[in-house]
Amino acid sequence: MYRKKINIMDKKLSLITISLLTALGTATADESAVDDRVAVERIQITGSSIKRTDIEGALPLATISAEDIANSGVTSVSELIQKIPAMQGYQVGAQSVGGGDSSGNNGKQTVSLRDLGGSYTLVLLNGRRMASADSGGTVDISSIPLAAIKRVDVLMDGASALYGSDAIAGVVNFIMKDDFQGLTVSARADKPQETGGESSEFSITGGFGNLNSDGFNVLMTYSHSENENLRSLDREFGKTGIVPFNYNGEDLFLLRASSNAIPANLYLTFDQEIDGSTSKAYNPYAEINGECAQYNYASGSTCIYDYTENLEISPESESDNLYLQGSVYLNDNTELYASGSYSTYSITTRIAANTLNNYKFELDSPFVTNLVQPLLTDAQYDALADVKIRWRTRPAGSRSNEYDTDTFNFTTGLRGDYGDVSYDFALTQANSTRDRNMVSGYLITDQLSALLDSGAIDVFARPEQLSESMNEALRAITYSGNWDTLKTKTSAIEGSASAPAFELPAGLVYVGGGFDYRENEFISVTSQANKDSILTGSPDAEYDLSRETYGVYLEAVAPIIDGLEVTTAVRYDNIGAVNDGKRAANAQQVNDDASDTTYKISLSYRPNDDLLLRGSIGTGFKSASMIDIAGPKVDAGVTSQNYDCPLAASHPLAQYCFPQLSQYAIATSGNDELQPETSKQRSAGFVYAPSNEFSVSVDWWQINLTNQVKKVTQQQIFADPVTYNSLYGTLLNELSGELEIQVLQAPVNIGKSNNQGIDWVVSLGHDFSMVYLRSTLRGAYILESETLRVGTIDIYDTSLGKFGTDSKVTFPHIIQWTNNFSHGDFAHSINLNYRSGYEDQTYSANASQIRYQSDIDQRFEQAIERNVSSYLTVDYLTQWDVNDSASVGFGIKNLLDRQPPLSLRSSGGGYQVGYDPRYVDQLGRTYYLKGTYSF
């Protein structure tokens, strides 16, 4: 692995963290003063700046305890997030298979409420922002150690008036363990029933010092996990890109294959008619042997390659997480605290071998005279005007990328009480570095061209037919090493204070307020090999983007009458202009500052002890990410699916289209004219809890966005070349020396986005003499999810209950049913997870991707409109507390071995074919064993 070294600043900060935490742990406090602190205290909950004794509020807050996490059977924070019904639109590791830099996945695992995306959901660690994984605040949650979590607060309502622009959809606050004494070691191993995808994890947590009796506490948690890759060939549902299915009684194929075949397809042009034509396209191997080679299928006279043989269902990964935390009471009312975390996360993705798309040879090259001429008649050779091939360099191996991410978070601060005033002031430094390292399969362009032109490689032979010298010659010109590095840096200072202000007849009025100031930087550094463009394509642009933001807010909670409480909050934000340190000195500032004032009003009413009515209304404000504003134009790979040329023959760029179904080049860029997004949020609901054993809650929510920033999708660009004509351009193919079509995906303000839904929970507990049952049924019902189509004024697109033009699905219903049985030293959990079905990607009549099984060259004359079935999985866990120190658990994930339902998607979510990896369990039935021992 290409592990990068921690830079000097990270080393210094790590030493500072360890030193400070050690100092906290050895500090002492007055014993009698410590004992006084056992009195009733005010606490602060996620979604409010005010500390108070009553934790019930007007906003829907779901709390996931450490016990809930243990009973769920999850192995990572990402897997835990996926179990929450309100979560939609997050990224998972499988999306990095083929996602690459064009999609921005690169192994990230994110959080997203309401299917709005990661940049609209604020992720906090102990109430503080974490290191961003991009230029817009999206957090990669793979850096959070599951073993150190005390609880997770999920605020399922907009909180921009308190937290700022990235809390429009809500807040997820990971609260880590504190005041922990002793030493706990745990280990776990997971083994799927079928081949591949094994995983293991180990964690150790230790702490000493009791805050109440000793006046200090120090906590340390270290965890290590490994996940084995799972190949597409290892699962029946994902092993081929030529997917058979039946539609209206017809046996058909979904065709996700490539004309870059193995062995190569040959394309000839003649300067006169030969056998009635001036061109010939065919596969020499198939012509000689009567059929295409393995993993290839006949398509006319050429062959198409099923590239899924080299794909992975899920990639291999490895992570290490270290978390340190310390607190010490300086006096009766003042606590000094610090926490630091360092994580390394590595994910390796593998896709099909490198492509040679329309590689062109000189007619007098040894390749033509030695390899092509023997295939031709004398008349064909004499009239030869142009020679091209489409091939994959499979002998050099799959294209493998390793993404290594190092994340560092450090926070220190003071909190306490001064009279009736509770305060909290903190400094935070958060950094993230992500290296993209090419491991194998990427060939140096100049050396590859020289090797091919020499005729030393027989591209018309199967890979196993090549001599060892040919294979070695290809491997010798493979680039291996760092390609680029992305860095994010955040420095922040923030403070808050709250106090009871005065008393009304109905009770105390609390007031609070605070501020935060942040400096954010997003840096791209390319390797020398990247700068030198040793591979196909232009060098990636370097940039050093930065901006400063600050905000101030006020909040008040007032009891109006007995049982009725109103909370108001107002916030002012200033988002500074983006500066690019790589630009000329007189052009560093890319855009202008943006500012706005937002508010939130919420109320709760308790007509009696059993019923709580609540509601809220508020606004939000969000500036586009730095890369969306100032990102340079960069080549971003190719489209995620094959397309026919969408341009009319009369279009001036039509001449640069491919004659066959092909992937096209794409580029991305920023837009310095983007305007800030604004939002309006509303919610209303109730909680009915007549006893500790039964409760039900229902909350309606609505989020409407104006000037939302979106990129036009590939599917939209190719489906409507008239509306998006300006996004079509050309790119020079260095291998063929010819121009090809390239489409541009740039962010724009689309206008409007309307979203609303209902969250509900029913919880029931009952003591059946020897067995106690706690059963919770919770769900998310999306009523509306639509966005204005780019370039239109009244056409809305939606993915609600369907595979939309954004290549995603918004599920109308996601439901989770957890059942926990406990008796004696044993506890059992049976958990059900349900997603509703949806309309699959549709295809028009005669679509290029749909073919007859009886004749793969014949397109299906009818439109395809089908449904993907609903998806239900069942997880089981039994845990035995052997004694006060030890416990063991055995579980089965996906107990019913539910396979992913067939989906004909041809874009979005990675290169996997025949199903959608974002919404299903790909491992199948998986057994696991875990154990915990406390000293």
ZAMARGU-4260 file (C-alpha; in steps of 0.2 Angstrom, whole numbers, plus 5000, padded with zeros to 4 digits):
<rodrens>
0) 5000/5000/5000 | 5005/5018/4997 | 5003/5025/5014 | 5008/5043/5014 | 5017/5050/5029
5) 5009/5061/5042 | 5015/5079/5039 | 5025/5088/5052 | 5010/5099/5058 | 5000/5083/5061
10) 5014/5076/5071 | 5015/5091/5081 | 4996/5092/5084 | 4996/5074/5089 | 5009/5076/5102
15) 5000/5092/5108 | 4984/5081/5110 | 4993/5067/5119 | 5002/5079/5131 | 4986/5089/5135
20) 4976/5073/5138 | 4989/5066/5149 | 4990/5083/5159 | 4971/5082/5161 | 4972/5065/5168
25) 4985/5069/5181 | 4977/5085/5187 | 4968/5084/5203 | 4953/5093/5210 | 4947/5098/5227
30) 4937/5082/5234 | 4924/5092/5243 | 4921/5103/5228 | 4919/5087/5218 | 4906/5080/5229
35) 4895/5096/5227 | 4894/5093/5209 | 4883/5078/5211 | 4868/5090/5212 | 4855/5091/5199
40) 4863/5099/5183 | 4857/5107/5168 | 4861/5098/5152 | 4861/5103/5133 | 4854/5092/5119
45) 4857/5092/5101 | 4847/5106/5092 | 4848/5119/5106 | 4861/5130/5113 | 4852/5131/5130
50) 4856/5120/5145 | 4841/5116/5155 | 4834/5103/5167 | 4820/5097/5155 | 4826/5088/5140
55) 4809/5087/5131 | 4809/5099/5116 | 4799/5105/5102 | 4810/5096/5088 | 4810/5078/5084
60) 4826/5070/5090 | 4830/5052/5089 | 4843/5044/5100 | 4852/5028/5096 | 4861/5022/5112
65) 4876/5011/5113 | 4865/4996/5118 | 4854/5000/5102 | 4870/4999/5092 | 4875/4983/5099
70) 4858/4975/5096 | 4858/4981/5078 | 4873/4970/5073 | 4881/4983/5063 | 4900/4983/5060
75) 4903/5002/5056 | 4895/5019/5057 | 4891/5019/5039 | 4881/5003/5041 | 4872/5010/5057
80) 4867/5026/5047 | 4860/5015/5033 | 4848/5007/5046 | 4839/5024/5050 | 4823/5025/5039
85) 4825/5044/5038 | 4842/5042/5029 | 4842/5042/5010 | 4854/5049/4998 | 4870/5044/5007
90) 4886/5037/4999 | 4892/5019/5002 | 4909/5011/4999 | 4902/5001/4984 | 4899/5017/4974
95) 4918/5019/4972 | 4919/5004/4961 | 4920/5014/4944 | 4914/5030/4952 | 4931/5038/4952
100) 4934/5056/4953 | 4920/5061/4941 | 4907/5056/4954 | 4917/5062/4969 | 4915/5046/4978
105) 4932/5039/4981 | 4927/5028/4995 | 4918/5041/5005 | 4904/5035/5016 | 4892/5049/5020
110) 4876/5054/5030 | 4861/5061/5021 | 4843/5065/5028 | 4828/5067/5017 | 4838/5062/5002
115) 4844/5079/5000 | 4863/5074/5000 | 4877/5075/5012 | 4880/5093/5011 | 4863/5097/5019
120) 4865/5086/5034 | 4877/5093/5048 | 4888/5079/5056 | 4895/5083/5073 | 4907/5074/5085
125) 4903/5079/5102 | 4894/5094/5096 | 4909/5100/5085 | 4911/5100/5067 | 4923/5087/5060
130) 4936/5087/5046 | 4927/5089/5029 | 4929/5076/5015 | 4927/5089/5002 | 4925/5108/5000
135) 4907/5109/5005 | 4907/5102/5023 | 4902/5084/5019 | 4910/5072/5032 | 4917/5055/5028
140) 4910/5045/5043 | 4922/5030/5040 | 4934/5040/5052 | 4922/5038/5067 | 4926/5023/5078
145) 4910/5014/5082 | 4917/5006/5098 | 4919/5024/5106 | 4901/5030/5103 | 4890/5033/5118
150) 4875/5038/5108 | 4870/5046/5092 | 4857/5060/5092 | 4848/5062/5075 | 4839/5079/5074
155) 4827/5076/5060 | 4822/5095/5058 | 4831/5110/5050 | 4843/5118/5062 | 4851/5132/5052
160) 4846/5146/5064 | 4858/5138/5077 | 4871/5128/5067 | 4873/5137/5051 | 4870/5133/5032
165) 4874/5114/5032 | 4860/5110/5044 | 4845/5112/5032 | 4840/5094/5033 | 4845/5091/5051
170) 4860/5086/5062 | 4868/5070/5066 | 4878/5071/5082 | 4890/5057/5087 | 4892/5058/5106
175) 4907/5048/5112 | 4910/5039/5128 | 4915/5049/5143 | 4919/5046/5161 | 4924/5028/5157
180) 4934/5018/5169 | 4943/5001/5166 | 4948/4992/5151 | 4937/4984/5138 | 4943/4973/5123
185) 4931/4967/5109 | 4933/4957/5093 | 4922/4952/5079 | 4923/4941/5063 | 4910/4940/5049
190) 4909/4926/5036 | 4897/4926/5022 | 4889/4910/5017 | 4896/4912/5000 | 4913/4916/4994
195) 4921/4933/4998 | 4917/4948/5008 | 4924/4942/5025 | 4928/4955/5038 | 4935/4957/5055
200) 4937/4971/5068 | 4946/4973/5085 | 4944/4987/5098 | 4951/4992/5114 | 4944/5005/5126
205) 4952/5011/5142 | 4949/5025/5154 | 4954/5031/5172 | 4948/5044/5184 | 4930/5048/5190
210) 4924/5065/5186 | 4913/5065/5201 | 4925/5058/5214 | 4942/5062/5206 | 4938/5077/5196
215) 4946/5071/5180 | 4944/5057/5167 | 4955/5051/5152 | 4948/5040/5139 | 4956/5031/5125
220) 4949/5020/5111 | 4958/5011/5097 | 4950/5001/5084 | 4955/4991/5068 | 4944/4984/5055
225) 4947/4975/5038 | 4935/4970/5024 | 4939/4958/5011 | 4934/4962/4993 | 4920/4953/4984
230) 4921/4950/4966 | 4906/4951/4954 | 4910/4934/4948 | 4907/4927/4966 | 4888/4931/4965
235) 4875/4925/4953 | 4866/4942/4953 | 4881/4952/4948 | 4892/4941/4938 | 4888/4947/4920
240) 4885/4963/4911 | 4874/4954/4898 | 4859/4952/4910 | 4845/4940/4905 | 4827/4945/4910
245) 4810/4942/4903 | 4798/4956/4899 | 4780/4953/4893 | 4785/4935/4888 | 4800/4940/4878
250) 4818/4934/4883 | 4829/4949/4883 | 4846/4955/4888 | 4851/4971/4896 | 4867/4975/4887
255) 4881/4983/4898 | 4896/4978/4888 | 4910/4987/4879 | 4916/4988/4861 | 4934/4988/4868
260) 4935/4970/4866 | 4948/4956/4871 | 4955/4951/4858 | 4954/4968/4849 | 4941/4973/4836
265) 4948/4980/4820 | 4942/4995/4810 | 4948/4998/4793 | 4945/5012/4780 | 4949/5010/4762
270) 4952/5023/4749 | 4941/5014/4736 | 4926/5001/4737 | 4932/4984/4742 | 4918/4971/4741
275) 4905/4985/4740 | 4911/4995/4754 | 4924/5008/4759 | 4926/5001/4777 | 4926/4985/4787
280) 4924/4982/4806 | 4926/4965/4813 | 4935/4954/4826 | 4949/4945/4818 | 4949/4932/4832
285) 4931/4928/4830 | 4932/4927/4811 | 4946/4915/4813 | 4939/4904/4827 | 4921/4906/4822
290) 4916/4914/4839 | 4921/4928/4851 | 4933/4924/4865 | 4927/4920/4883 | 4918/4935/4891
295) 4915/4942/4874 | 4899/4941/4864 | 4896/4943/4845 | 4888/4960/4840 | 4887/4961/4821
300) 4904/4957/4814 | 4913/4963/4830 | 4913/4957/4848 | 4908/4966/4864 | 4917/4963/4880
305) 4908/4959/4897 | 4919/4970/4908 | 4910/4964/4924 | 4923/4949/4925 | 4935/4962/4932
310) 4923/4972/4943 | 4920/4971/4962 | 4904/4970/4971 | 4912/4978/4985 | 4930/4984/4987
315) 4943/4979/5000 | 4946/4992/5014 | 4956/4994/5030 | 4954/5007/5044 | 4963/5012/5060
320) 4955/5024/5072 | 4962/5032/5088 | 4952/5042/5099 | 4958/5051/5115 | 4947/5062/5127
325) 4951/5070/5143 | 4942/5081/5156 | 4947/5089/5172 | 4938/5101/5184 | 4948/5116/5187
330) 4937/5122/5201 | 4919/5119/5207 | 4911/5126/5191 | 4924/5125/5177 | 4929/5110/5166
335) 4944/5110/5155 | 4942/5097/5141 | 4951/5091/5126 | 4948/5077/5113 | 4958/5071/5098
340) 4955/5058/5085 | 4966/5051/5071 | 4960/5039/5058 | 4967/5031/5043 | 4956/5023/5030
345) 4961/5014/5014 | 4950/5007/5001 | 4956/4999/4985 | 4944/4998/4970 | 4947/4988/4954
350) 4938/4990/4937 | 4941/4983/4920 | 4957/4985/4911 | 4962/5001/4903 | 4954/5005/4886
355) 4961/5009/4869 | 4947/5017/4861 | 4950/5020/4842 | 4968/5018/4843 | 4976/5023/4826
360) 4991/5016/4818 | 5002/5023/4804 | 5000/5012/4788 | 5019/5009/4788 | 5020/5004/4806
365) 5027/4986/4810 | 5010/4983/4818 | 5001/4985/4802 | 5014/4976/4791 | 5016/4962/4804
370) 4999/4959/4812 | 4986/4967/4800 | 4993/4963/4783 | 4992/4944/4785 | 4973/4946/4789
375) 4969/4955/4773 | 4968/4951/4755 | 4980/4960/4743 | 4966/4971/4737 | 4962/4976/4754
380) 4980/4980/4759 | 4983/4990/4744 | 4967/5001/4747 | 4971/5003/4765 | 4968/5021/4771
385) 4965/5020/4790 | 4968/5007/4803 | 4961/5008/4821 | 4958/4995/4835 | 4947/4995/4851
390) 4955/4984/4864 | 4958/4983/4883 | 4976/4980/4890 | 4970/4966/4901 | 4987/4957/4902
395) 4993/4973/4912 | 4979/4969/4925 | 4964/4978/4931 | 4964/4997/4934 | 4967/4997/4953
400) 4966/5013/4963 | 4970/5014/4982 | 4962/5029/4991 | 4971/5033/5007 | 4962/5045/5019
405) 4970/5052/5035 | 4958/5062/5046 | 4963/5072/5061 | 4951/5081/5073 | 4957/5091/5089
410) 4946/5101/5100 | 4949/5109/5117 | 4939/5121/5127 | 4932/5127/5144 | 4914/5124/5150
415) 4905/5127/5166 | 4894/5139/5175 | 4896/5156/5181 | 4882/5160/5193 | 4866/5155/5183
420) 4876/5156/5166 | 4881/5140/5158 | 4895/5143/5145 | 4906/5133/5133 | 4920/5140/5122
425) 4931/5129/5111 | 4945/5129/5098 | 4944/5116/5084 | 4957/5110/5071 | 4951/5097/5059
430) 4962/5091/5044 | 4959/5078/5031 | 4971/5071/5017 | 4966/5059/5004 | 4979/5051/4992
435) 4974/5043/4976 | 4987/5030/4972 | 4987/5020/4956 | 4991/5002/4960 | 4990/4993/4943
440) 4983/4994/4926 | 4987/5011/4920 | 5000/5012/4906 | 5011/5026/4901 | 5004/5033/4885
445) 5021/5036/4875 | 5028/5019/4880 | 5012/5010/4876 | 5011/5018/4859 | 5029/5014/4855
450) 5026/4996/4860 | 5010/4994/4850 | 5016/5002/4835 | 5031/4990/4835 | 5019/4975/4833
455) 5027/4967/4849 | 5010/4964/4856 | 4997/4953/4847 | 4981/4962/4852 | 4971/4949/4841
460) 4976/4935/4853 | 4968/4930/4869 | 4977/4936/4885 | 4982/4918/4889 | 4989/4916/4872
465) 5002/4930/4874 | 5020/4925/4877 | 5027/4929/4894 | 5038/4942/4886 | 5023/4951/4879
470) 5015/4951/4896 | 5031/4957/4904 | 5033/4971/4891 | 5015/4978/4896 | 5018/4976/4914
475) 5034/4985/4913 | 5026/5001/4907 | 5013/5002/4920 | 5013/5017/4931 | 5012/5014/4950
480) 5012/5028/4963 | 5003/5043/4969 | 4992/5053/4956 | 4984/5067/4967 | 4981/5072/4984
485) 4966/5082/4991 | 4968/5091/5008 | 4955/5100/5018 | 4959/5111/5033 | 4947/5119/5046
490) 4951/5130/5060 | 4937/5136/5071 | 4933/5145/5087 | 4916/5145/5094 | 4907/5149/5110
495) 4889/5148/5118 | 4881/5153/5134 | 4864/5151/5141 | 4855/5156/5157 | 4837/5157/5165
500) 4833/5175/5161 | 4817/5179/5171 | 4801/5170/5177 | 4784/5170/5169 | 4768/5164/5178
505) 4771/5148/5168 | 4789/5145/5172 | 4807/5151/5168 | 4812/5159/5152 | 4829/5153/5146
510) 4840/5163/5134 | 4856/5158/5125 | 4867/5164/5111 | 4884/5161/5103 | 4895/5163/5089
515) 4907/5153/5077 | 4921/5158/5066 | 4929/5146/5053 | 4943/5146/5041 | 4941/5132/5028
520) 4954/5127/5015 | 4953/5114/5000 | 4969/5110/4992 | 4973/5099/4977 | 4991/5094/4974
525) 4995/5083/4959 | 5010/5072/4957 | 5024/5075/4944 | 5018/5061/4934 | 5001/5069/4933
530) 5008/5086/4928 | 5018/5077/4915 | 5002/5069/4908 | 5011/5052/4906 | 4994/5044/4905
535) 4980/5048/4893 | 4971/5064/4896 | 4977/5082/4901 | 4984/5085/4918 | 4973/5088/4933
540) 4972/5106/4939 | 4979/5111/4955 | 4970/5123/4966 | 4971/5130/4984 | 4953/5136/4988
545) 4949/5145/5005 | 4936/5156/5013 | 4931/5162/5030 | 4914/5161/5038 | 4906/5168/5054
550) 4889/5167/5062 | 4881/5174/5077 | 4864/5168/5085 | 4852/5170/5099 | 4839/5158/5106
555) 4825/5160/5119 | 4813/5147/5127 | 4798/5154/5135 | 4783/5145/5143 | 4768/5155/5138
560) 4755/5146/5148 | 4755/5130/5158 | 4760/5116/5145 | 4764/5128/5131 | 4782/5132/5127
565) 4789/5143/5112 | 4807/5143/5106 | 4814/5156/5095 | 4831/5157/5087 | 4839/5169/5074
570) 4856/5168/5066 | 4866/5179/5055 | 4879/5171/5043 | 4892/5178/5032 | 4900/5166/5020
575) 4916/5174/5013 | 4922/5175/4995 | 4932/5160/4989 | 4950/5163/4986 | 4961/5153/4974
580) 4979/5153/4979 | 4984/5146/4962 | 4977/5160/4952 | 4986/5176/4948 | 4988/5188/4962
585) 4975/5200/4955 | 4962/5187/4952 | 4963/5177/4968 | 4945/5182/4974 | 4933/5171/4963
590) 4916/5177/4969 | 4909/5189/4982 | 4904/5187/5000 | 4886/5181/5004 | 4876/5184/5020
595) 4859/5181/5026 | 4848/5181/5042 | 4838/5165/5046 | 4826/5161/5060 | 4817/5147/5068
600) 4801/5147/5079 | 4795/5131/5087 | 4782/5126/5100 | 4778/5112/5111 | 4761/5110/5120
605) 4757/5097/5133 | 4739/5096/5136 | 4742/5082/5149 | 4756/5071/5155 | 4753/5058/5140
610) 4752/5070/5125 | 4765/5081/5117 | 4760/5092/5102 | 4774/5101/5093 | 4778/5111/5077
615) 4791/5122/5069 | 4794/5134/5055 | 4811/5141/5050 | 4822/5147/5036 | 4839/5141/5030
620) 4854/5149/5020 | 4868/5139/5011 | 4882/5145/5000 | 4888/5133/4986 | 4904/5123/4990
625) 4921/5131/4985 | 4924/5118/4972 | 4906/5121/4964 | 4911/5140/4964 | 4929/5140/4959
630) 4933/5122/4952 | 4943/5123/4936 | 4938/5113/4921 | 4945/5095/4922 | 4943/5079/4913
635) 4933/5068/4923 | 4934/5051/4915 | 4920/5044/4905 | 4901/5042/4906 | 4895/5028/4918
640) 4885/5020/4904 | 4886/5018/4885 | 4876/5030/4874 | 4871/5031/4855 | 4876/5048/4848
645) 4862/5059/4853 | 4867/5073/4840 | 4857/5076/4824 | 4867/5073/4808 | 4867/5091/4804
650) 4874/5096/4821 | 4892/5103/4819 | 4899/5091/4832 | 4890/5075/4825 | 4906/5071/4815
655) 4915/5068/4832 | 4903/5055/4838 | 4907/5037/4839 | 4898/5025/4826 | 4894/5012/4839
660) 4886/5012/4857 | 4900/5020/4867 | 4905/5028/4883 | 4909/5047/4881 | 4921/5058/4889
665) 4915/5070/4903 | 4922/5085/4911 | 4918/5095/4927 | 4920/5113/4931 | 4915/5126/4944
670) 4903/5141/4941 | 4908/5158/4949 | 4891/5165/4946 | 4882/5153/4958 | 4869/5161/4970
675) 4867/5155/4988 | 4853/5143/4991 | 4839/5148/5003 | 4826/5136/5011 | 4810/5136/5021
680) 4806/5122/5033 | 4790/5117/5043 | 4786/5103/5054 | 4771/5097/5065 | 4768/5082/5075
685) 4764/5073/5091 | 4770/5061/5104 | 4758/5050/5114 | 4765/5041/5128 | 4753/5035/5141
690) 4765/5024/5150 | 4784/5019/5149 | 4779/5003/5140 | 4770/5011/5125 | 4773/5027/5114
695) 4769/5033/5097 | 4775/5048/5088 | 4771/5055/5071 | 4780/5071/5063 | 4776/5079/5046
700) 4790/5089/5039 | 4793/5100/5023 | 4809/5107/5016 | 4807/5119/5001 | 4824/5125/4993
705) 4826/5140/4981 | 4841/5142/4970 | 4847/5124/4974 | 4864/5120/4966 | 4864/5104/4955
710) 4874/5097/4941 | 4865/5092/4925 | 4866/5073/4925 | 4873/5063/4911 | 4857/5055/4907
715) 4848/5072/4905 | 4862/5078/4894 | 4861/5064/4882 | 4842/5063/4883 | 4840/5081/4878
720) 4854/5088/4867 | 4844/5103/4862 | 4841/5110/4879 | 4859/5106/4884 | 4867/5110/4868
725) 4880/5121/4877 | 4886/5107/4887 | 4893/5098/4871 | 4911/5100/4866 | 4926/5090/4860
730) 4942/5082/4867 | 4957/5077/4858 | 4960/5058/4860 | 4979/5056/4861 | 4979/5038/4856
735) 4969/5041/4840 | 4974/5059/4837 | 4956/5063/4833 | 4943/5074/4842 | 4929/5066/4851
740) 4913/5072/4860 | 4915/5078/4878 | 4901/5083/4889 | 4902/5096/4903 | 4894/5094/4920
745) 4894/5111/4928 | 4884/5116/4944 | 4870/5128/4941 | 4856/5136/4952 | 4840/5126/4946
750) 4827/5136/4955 | 4817/5125/4966 | 4816/5109/4976 | 4801/5103/4985 | 4802/5090/4998
755) 4790/5083/5012 | 4786/5068/5021 | 4781/5059/5038 | 4792/5051/5051 | 4783/5039/5063
760) 4788/5028/5078 | 4778/5015/5088 | 4787/5008/5103 | 4780/4994/5114 | 4787/4985/5129
765) 4780/4971/5139 | 4786/4959/5153 | 4780/4941/5149 | 4785/4934/5166 | 4802/4926/5161
770) 4805/4937/5145 | 4805/4955/5143 | 4801/4962/5125 | 4805/4979/5118 | 4798/4981/5100
775) 4800/4997/5090 | 4793/5000/5073 | 4799/5016/5064 | 4797/5022/5047 | 4799/5036/5035
780) 4786/5040/5022 | 4791/5053/5008 | 4776/5062/5001 | 4786/5074/4989 | 4803/5075/4982
785) 4805/5085/4966 | 4817/5097/4958 | 4815/5110/4944 | 4824/5104/4928 | 4839/5114/4923
790) 4835/5125/4908 | 4816/5125/4911 | 4804/5135/4921 | 4790/5123/4925 | 4796/5105/4922
795) 4800/5096/4938 | 4809/5080/4939 | 4807/5067/4953 | 4815/5051/4959 | 4801/5047/4971
800) 4796/5029/4969 | 4806/5028/4953 | 4823/5028/4945 | 4824/5046/4941 | 4834/5057/4929
805) 4847/5059/4942 | 4851/5041/4942 | 4844/5039/4960 | 4829/5032/4969 | 4819/5041/4983
810) 4810/5027/4992 | 4792/5032/4997 | 4793/5019/5012 | 4808/5014/5023 | 4803/5004/5038
815) 4813/4996/5052 | 4806/4984/5065 | 4817/4980/5080 | 4813/4967/5093 | 4824/4964/5108
820) 4820/4949/5120 | 4829/4948/5136 | 4829/4934/5150 | 4842/4931/5163 | 4859/4932/5155
825) 4853/4931/5137 | 4847/4944/5125 | 4840/4941/5107 | 4837/4953/5093 | 4827/4951/5078
830) 4827/4966/5066 | 4818/4968/5050 | 4823/4981/5037 | 4811/4986/5023 | 4812/4996/5007
835) 4797/4999/4996 | 4798/4994/4977 | 4800/5007/4964 | 4799/5009/4945 | 4815/5003/4937
840) 4825/5013/4924 | 4814/5015/4908 | 4820/5012/4890 | 4812/5018/4875 | 4807/5007/4860
845) 4823/5001/4851 | 4834/5006/4865 | 4852/5002/4862 | 4854/4993/4879 | 4840/4981/4877
850) 4842/4966/4865 | 4834/4949/4861 | 4843/4934/4868 | 4840/4925/4852 | 4849/4938/4842
855) 4860/4950/4853 | 4861/4962/4838 | 4842/4965/4837 | 4835/4979/4848 | 4818/4976/4856
860) 4805/4986/4848 | 4795/4990/4863 | 4797/5002/4877 | 4803/4994/4894 | 4793/4999/4909
865) 4795/4987/4924 | 4796/4988/4943 | 4809/4983/4955 | 4802/4973/4969 | 4802/4978/4987
870) 4817/4973/4998 | 4816/4965/5015 | 4830/4958/5026 | 4830/4950/5043 | 4845/4951/5055
875) 4847/4940/5070 | 4858/4941/5086 | 4860/4931/5102 | 4871/4938/5116 | 4876/4929/5132
880) 4883/4938/5147 | 4894/4925/5153 | 4899/4934/5169 | 4901/4952/5174 | 4916/4954/5163
885) 4913/4943/5148 | 4900/4942/5134 | 4899/4933/5118 | 4887/4935/5103 | 4882/4926/5088
890) 4872/4933/5074 | 4866/4931/5056 | 4864/4946/5045 | 4852/4944/5030 | 4845/4928/5039
895) 4833/4924/5024 | 4848/4926/5012 | 4838/4939/5002 | 4847/4942/4985 | 4847/4960/4977
900) 4831/4962/4966 | 4834/4964/4947 | 4837/4981/4942 | 4840/4987/4924 | 4849/5003/4929
905) 4863/5008/4918 | 4870/5023/4927 | 4873/5029/4945 | 4880/5020/4960 | 4895/5013/4952
910) 4899/5001/4937 | 4890/4985/4945 | 4877/4978/4933 | 4860/4969/4936 | 4856/4977/4953
915) 4859/4993/4962 | 4873/4992/4975 | 4867/5008/4985 | 4851/5000/4991 | 4854/4981/4995
920) 4864/4969/5005 | 4877/4962/4993 | 4885/4949/5004 | 4870/4938/5006 | 4868/4928/5022
925) 4882/4932/5034 | 4887/4924/5050 | 4897/4933/5064 | 4904/4930/5081 | 4909/4943/5093
930) 4916/4944/5110 | 4919/4957/5124 | 4929/4956/5139 | 4931/4970/5153 | 4945/4971/5165
</rodrens>
